[in-house]
Every structure is written in C-alpha cells, then in structure tokens.
Amino acid sequence: MYLENLQSADWGKRTDAARALKSLAFNADAEYKEGLIKGGVCRLLIRMLSSAPTNTAVEQATSCMYSLAREHLTSKQELVKVGALRQLSTLLSHDSKQCRLNATATLYAVSCAGRPTCRELLQFNPIPALKVSVMPALGRNAQDEQLQLFAALLLVNLLHVPGAAKNKQDRASLENCLNRAYEDATEEQVRETINIGLKRIGMLNSRKERMKAGMAKRVSRSMSRLPFVSKSTPAQSVAEATGMSCRASCGGGAAPNMGGVAGAPMTGFGNAPDSRPASGRSKSKSIGSSFISGVKAGAKAIPSVSRRGNNAHKSMSSENADWDE
C-alpha cells in the first residue's frame, strides 16, 4: 500500500507513505529492505524529490532514503544507481535546514559504501556546502549540531579519495573546518573519526615534501656511483672526468655504453691507431659528450619512485573492510 501511495497524484498520500516507510525501514533487517528495493522504492523516492511541491515532501523522502541506506550496502548501491548522489547534492544548499540535514545524513550513509561511491560524489562538488555546514553561526541549536556532525563525517570519508583537497589552500580550509568539528564534538568515537580526517590532511600536506626528498636522495645515490662524480673532492672529480674524456677522444672505439647499471666498467678506450692526439676542439666536444652520456646513464639507473605514500591512505575510516557508520 505504501509503495502504491508513493505513486499517487495526491502529494499528501505520497508524503505520508514516505514518512511511514522511513519508520519501518529504520531498524528493519536486510530482507525487508531488499523487498522494498525490489518494489522500486528508490526510484519512487527519486521521482518524489525531483517534483516535490513542499519542503515537507522533500524532508520525508530524504529521511526515508537515510533509513534505507543505514547499515545496508545494497540500499546504498541502489540509491547510487538511480542517481541519488546528484539529487541529494543539490539539497546541501537548500533553504530548509531540515532538508540540508536529511540530505547530508543520507549522503554520509551512502558514502560509507566505499571509495568508488565517494569518487562519484565528488563529481557534484559537495565540499563547499559541507564546509558551510561544519562552521555554524552563533546561536546554533540541536539541528545545527546534527548538521555539523554529519557534514564533518562525510568530509572525512571524501578525504580518502584523491582530488578531494587539490591544493594547499583547500587542505588548510578543510583542516580548519575539521578542527572546529573536533572541538565541538562531545562523543569520543566521533572525535576519533574526525581525527582520522585530520591525519589524512597531514599526510596530504607532507606527501609532496616526502616525494621531493626521496627523489633527491635517489638521484644523489645514483650520481655517487658514477666514476666521474664518486671521488672525494669536486676538483678531483673534474680532473678524472676530463682525463676520461681525453682518453675517449683519442680512442678509436665507440662511446662507452653503461646500460642501466651505474658504475659499470668503461670499455673501448685506447690510443688512436696512428697514436696522434685528437684536436683541441675534438677534446672539448668529447669531454661534454662523455659527461652528458654519463649523466644520462646515471638517470637510467635511478629506480622508480615508490608509491607507498599514495597507498598509505588505503585504510578506511575503520579497520574493517568497509566503513563503519
């Protein structure tokens, strides 16, 4: 009967049906929710959102979605499939605070499905509206506190997706918001979850510096293995490089090929067949060519940069395989 009323032309019946299903689904088991899904409840609620004439209808439809998505993965996936992410994202800046709260809570519940869902949600740019909800004005009430809570938790989930904080300014703004939410939170579990987001921002801030330091270290190690830069003093290194190049310019063999191994023995050196030294200009060219060849060979020997930093964030908001709500 309720599923039929969701398709009624009477908006009073549709609103009452959504309210009733919200209550029934909140603590329902998986079998009951899957039965509603098979009956098309998710599509009916999306249609209701797209044409609701009153805020009350929007509030009840979004609240029913939250009850469905709460602790039920199949409902989360079905809501994503029918386009709920787009519809709910538009409600994050709704004039009605209750509509904003219900939409934020539902998006948080759906985002707990994992990174693919959060990645899709980011396409609709929800972060600016969420930051506003996390920073309520003075004179806030219990509704503002709930809105702040769900917005902060949703931001924590979104931070596990690359691109959520694209630059230093974005990360600083998000860090400020989460610090405010952390200070306002009263439950220890909520604070622990928000702290995960703060740690994630810290990792994003330091990753670029770690990558630069790692690359510089690898370049330094590789260059130190090259024969012409491994000596104890710069002057000696230049002398050795010059001497090596002179020998190469006098030799009849091909240029040395170090392959991919830094510090490989140099071969093909020797005196010219007629024992005549090369001209000064040839010597100058061979010195530059030998030095450039050695640098190129050293660059080949540099190992690829480790991606462990990119994968370090793969632990989600909990230690389980899926995010806890």
C-alpha positions in Angstrom: 0.0 0.0 0.0 2.8 2.5 0.9 4.6 1.7 -2.4 1.4 2.4 -4.3 0.8 5.6 -2.4 4.3 6.8 -3.4 2.9 6.9 -7.0 -0.3 8.7 -6.1 -1.2 12.0 -7.6 -2.1 13.2 -4.1 1.0 14.6 -2.5 -0.4 14.2 0.9 -0.6 10.4 0.4 2.9 10.4 -1.0 4.4 12.3 1.9 2.6 10.1 4.4 3.8 7.0 2.6 7.4 8.2 2.7 7.1 9.0 6.4 5.7 5.5 7.2 8.4 3.7 5.2 11.0 5.8 6.9 9.9 4.5 10.3 9.5 0.9 9.1 12.9 0.8 7.4 15.0 2.4 10.1 15.6 -0.7 12.1 14.4 -3.2 9.5 16.5 -6.2 8.6 18.2 -6.7 5.2 15.4 -8.9 3.9 12.7 -6.2 4.5 14.9 -3.5 2.8 15.6 -5.7 -0.2 11.9 -6.3 -0.6 11.4 -2.5 -0.7 14.1 -2.2 -3.3 12.6 -4.9 -5.5 9.3 -2.9 -5.2 11.1 0.1 -6.7 11.1 2.3 -3.6 14.4 4.0 -4.5 13.2 5.2 -7.9 9.9 6.3 -6.5 11.7 8.4 -3.9 14.0 10.0 -6.5 10.9 10.9 -8.6 9.4 12.4 -5.4 12.5 14.6 -4.9 12.5 15.9 -8.4 9.0 17.2 -8.3 8.1 17.7 -4.6 6.0 20.9 -4.2 6.7 21.3 -0.5 9.7 21.1 1.9 7.8 18.5 3.9 7.7 16.2 1.0 11.5 16.7 0.4 12.2 16.1 4.1 10.3 12.8 4.3 11.7 11.5 1.0 15.3 12.2 2.1 14.7 10.8 5.6 13.3 7.6 4.1 16.4 7.3 1.9 18.6 7.6 5.1 16.6 4.8 6.8 17.1 2.6 3.8 20.9 3.3 3.4 21.6 2.9 7.1 23.7 -0.3 7.7 22.6 -1.8 4.4 25.1 -1.9 1.5 22.5 -3.0 -1.2 20.4 0.1 -0.5 23.4 2.3 -0.8 24.3 0.8 -4.1 20.8 1.0 -5.4 20.5 4.7 -4.4 23.7 5.4 -6.3 22.3 3.6 -9.3 19.1 5.6 -9.5 21.0 9.0 -9.3 20.5 9.9 -5.7 24.0 11.4 -5.4 23.2 14.2 -7.8 19.8 14.9 -6.3 21.0 15.0 -2.8 24.0 17.1 -3.6 21.7 19.9 -4.9 19.9 19.8 -1.5 23.1 20.6 0.5 22.4 24.3 0.0 18.6 24.1 0.4 16.7 26.9 2.1 15.3 24.5 4.7 17.8 23.5 7.3 16.0 20.2 7.9 16.3 19.4 4.1 20.0 20.1 4.3 20.4 17.9 7.4 18.5 15.0 5.9 20.4 15.2 2.6 23.8 15.4 4.4 22.9 12.4 6.6 21.8 10.4 3.7 24.9 11.2 1.6 27.1 10.2 4.6 25.3 6.9 4.9 25.7 6.2 1.2 29.3 7.3 1.2 30.1 4.5 3.6 29.8 2.1 0.7 33.5 2.9 -0.1 35.8 5.0 -2.3 34.1 4.4 -5.7 30.9 6.0 -4.3 32.9 8.9 -2.7 34.7 9.4 -6.0 31.4 9.7 -7.8 30.0 12.0 -5.2 33.0 14.4 -5.6 31.9 15.0 -9.2 29.0 17.1 -7.9 31.3 19.3 -5.8 29.6 18.9 -2.4 32.6 20.1 -0.3 31.9 23.9 -0.3 28.4 23.4 1.0 29.7 20.9 3.6 32.2 23.3 4.9 29.5 25.9 5.5 27.5 23.3 7.5 30.6 22.4 9.6 31.0 26.1 10.6 27.6 27.1 12.1 27.0 30.7 13.1 26.5 31.8 16.7 23.2 30.8 18.4 23.1 27.4 16.9 20.7 24.7 18.1 20.5 20.9 18.2 19.7 20.9 14.5 22.8 22.8 13.7 24.9 20.3 15.8 23.5 17.3 13.9 24.2 19.0 10.6 27.7 19.8 11.7 28.3 16.2 12.8 27.1 14.6 9.6 28.9 17.1 7.4 32.2 16.5 9.2 31.9 12.7 9.0 31.1 13.0 5.3 34.1 15.2 4.7 36.3 12.6 6.4 35.1 9.9 4.0 35.6 12.2 1.0 39.2 12.9 2.1 40.1 9.3 1.3 39.6 10.0 -2.4 42.4 11.7 -4.4 41.2 15.1 -5.6 39.1 16.0 -2.5 41.8 18.5 -1.5 43.6 19.7 -4.6 45.8 22.4 -3.2 47.3 23.7 -0.1 44.6 26.3 0.4 41.8 23.7 0.2 43.6 21.5 2.7 44.1 24.4 5.1 40.4 25.3 4.8 39.3 21.7 5.4 41.7 21.3 8.3 40.2 24.4 9.9 36.7 23.0 9.5 37.5 19.6 11.0 39.3 21.2 13.9 36.1 23.2 14.6 34.1 20.0 14.4 36.5 18.1 16.6 36.3 20.8 19.3 32.5 20.9 19.2 32.1 17.1 19.3 31.0 15.6 22.6 31.4 11.8 21.8 34.8 10.2 21.8 34.0 8.0 18.9 33.1 11.0 16.7 36.3 12.7 17.7 38.3 9.7 16.8 36.7 9.6 13.4 37.3 13.3 12.8 40.9 12.8 13.8 41.3 10.3 11.0 40.4 13.1 8.6 42.9 15.5 10.2 45.7 12.9 9.9 44.7 12.4 6.3 45.2 16.1 5.6 48.5 15.9 7.4 49.6 13.1 5.1 48.5 15.1 2.0 50.4 18.2 3.2 53.7 16.2 3.7 53.5 13.9 0.7 54.9 16.4 -1.8 57.8 17.2 0.5 58.5 13.4 1.1 58.5 12.8 -2.6 60.9 15.6 -3.3 63.3 14.4 -0.6 63.0 10.8 -1.8 63.8 11.8 -5.4 66.7 13.9 -4.3 68.1 11.1 -2.3 67.8 8.6 -5.1 69.5 11.0 -7.6 72.3 11.6 -5.1 72.9 7.9 -4.6 72.8 7.2 -8.3 75.2 10.0 -9.1 77.6 8.9 -6.4 78.0 5.6 -8.2 79.2 7.2 -11.4 83.0 7.1 -11.9 83.3 10.8 -12.7 81.4 12.0 -9.6 82.3 9.5 -7.0 85.7 11.0 -6.0 86.3 12.7 -2.7 86.7 16.3 -4.0 85.0 18.2 -6.8 88.3 19.2 -8.3 89.4 15.6 -8.4 86.1 14.6 -10.0 86.5 17.2 -12.7 90.0 16.1 -13.4 89.0 12.5 -13.6 86.1 13.4 -15.9 88.4 15.4 -18.1 91.1 12.7 -18.2 88.5 10.1 -19.0 87.1 12.2 -21.8 90.5 12.9 -23.3 91.2 9.1 -23.4 87.9 8.6 -25.1 88.6 11.3 -27.7 91.9 9.6 -28.5 90.4 6.2 -28.7 89.1 4.5 -31.9 86.3 2.6 -30.1 82.6 3.6 -29.7 81.4 5.8 -26.9 81.1 3.9 -23.6 77.7 2.3 -23.0 76.8 2.0 -19.3 73.4 0.5 -19.9 71.2 0.7 -16.9 73.9 -0.1 -14.3 75.5 2.8 -12.6 79.3 2.4 -12.2 79.7 -0.2 -14.9 83.3 -0.5 -16.2 84.2 1.8 -19.1 85.4 0.0 -22.2 86.5 1.0 -25.7 89.3 3.3 -24.6 92.7 3.3 -26.1 95.2 5.3 -28.3 94.3 6.1 -31.9 95.8 3.7 -34.5 98.4 6.4 -35.5 99.0 7.4 -31.9 98.1 11.0 -32.8 96.2 13.0 -30.2 92.9 14.5 -31.3 92.5 18.2 -31.9 91.6 20.6 -29.1 88.1 21.1 -30.5 87.6 17.3 -30.6 88.7 17.1 -27.0 86.3 19.7 -25.9 83.4 18.0 -27.7 84.3 14.6 -26.3 84.5 16.0 -22.7 81.0 17.4 -22.9 79.6 14.3 -24.7 81.2 11.9 -22.2 79.9 13.9 -19.3 76.3 14.1 -20.7 76.4 10.4 -21.5 77.4 9.6 -18.0 74.6 11.7 -16.6 72.0 10.1 -18.9 73.3 6.7 -17.9 73.0 7.6 -14.2 69.5 8.8 -14.7 68.5 5.5 -16.2 69.8 3.8 -13.1 67.5 5.8 -10.9 64.8 3.4 -9.5 61.2 4.4 -10.0 59.7 6.4 -7.1 57.9 4.3 -4.6 54.1 4.7 -4.5 53.8 3.6 -0.9 52.9 7.2 0.0 49.9 7.1 -2.4 48.7 3.8 -0.9 49.3 4.6 2.7 45.8 6.0 3.0 44.0 2.9 1.9 42.9 2.1 5.4 39.4 3.4 5.6 37.6 5.1 8.5 37.7 1.9 10.4 40.0 -1.2 10.4 37.2 -3.3 8.7 36.9 -3.9 5.0 34.1 -1.3 4.8 33.5 2.0 6.5 31.6 1.9 9.7 28.7 4.3 10.1 
